[in-house]
Structure formats: C-alpha cells, structure tokens
C-alpha cells in the first residue's frame, strides 16, 4: 500500500468520525441551546429604542387623621395580642 492510499483512507475515516460526532453532538446541543434572541437579530436604533415616558402618577399622601387611625388600630391589635399571650 502506498502512502497516498493510506492518507486517503485516514482522511475518509476522519470524515466518517466527524459526521458521527456531529450527529451525536446535535442530539445533546438541542437542549444546550442559548435562550433568547440571537445576537444581532434586531438592529437597535438608539433614538427609536426609548419609548415615550408615561405620565407619572401623583404620590398619594396620608392625612394626619388617617395616620392616627392606623396607629390606633395597630396599637389595639398589639395590645390584644399581648393580652392573649399572657393567658
């Protein structure tokens, strides 16, 4: 057998092994694919990328009377809890 024939047979065997590896790796690579949009799939235009700002809702404020009612209710709740714990 000449060296040329040996090299061509080795090359053919390498091609077969690479095809087999590709088939085996293809079965496991489906589960290992990256999630999300592929890089470069969408061209981002900086000026158009920013959406218009939505109007901010006004902060809600609590009146002093409302705050006093909440405080009294919390104190009554804790007093009842402490009283129940003593029994």
N, C-alpha and C positions, 0 to 999 in steps of 0.2 A: 504494500500500500504506500502510495506516495504522500508526502507531507501536505500537498494541496488537497487531496481527498480527506485526510484526517481533519484538516482545518474546516473544510466544508461540512463534514459530519458533526463536528463540535458546534459549529455555528447553528446548524439545524436543530441540534439538541437544546442549545441555549434558547432559541426561538420558541420551541415547544414548552420549555420550562417557564419562560416569561409569560406565555399565554395561559398556562395553568395557574401561575401565581396571580395573574390579573383576574382570572375567574374567581379564585378563592378570596382574593382581597376585595373584589367587587361585592361579594355577599356580605362581608362584615363592614364595608365602608358605607353601606346604606344607613346603618344605624349610627355611624360616627359622623354623618354629615353635619356641617355647621347649620345652626338655625338662623333665620332672619334673611334679610335681603342681601344678595351678593354685593360685594364691594363694587362700586362704580356702576350699579344698575340704574341709578337715577342721578342725573346731573343736578346738583344743588345750586340754585341761583340765590346769592346772599340777600339781595334786595327783596325777592319774592318769597323767601323762606320764612320771614317773620310775619305771622298773622296779625291782623289789626287787634289792638288791645281792647278787651271787653271793658265796659264801664264798671268801675269798682263799686261794690255795694257799700253803702254807708255803714260805719260801725254802729252797732246797737249799744246804747248806753243804758245802765240800770239806774233808776231813780233812787234816791236815798230811802224812800219809803219801801220800795221793793227789796232793797238790800237789807233793811231792818226786818222785814217779814221773813226773808230767807234765813237770816241769822237766828231769829227767834225759833223758827221751825227746827233748825239744826240743833240748837241748844235743848229744845224739848225732846228731840229724838235721842240725843246722847244721855239726857237725864233718865229717860225711860230705859235705855239700855243698861246704864249703871245700876238702876234700881232692880232690874231683872237679874243682873249678875250677882247682887248681894243675896238674893233669895236662894 
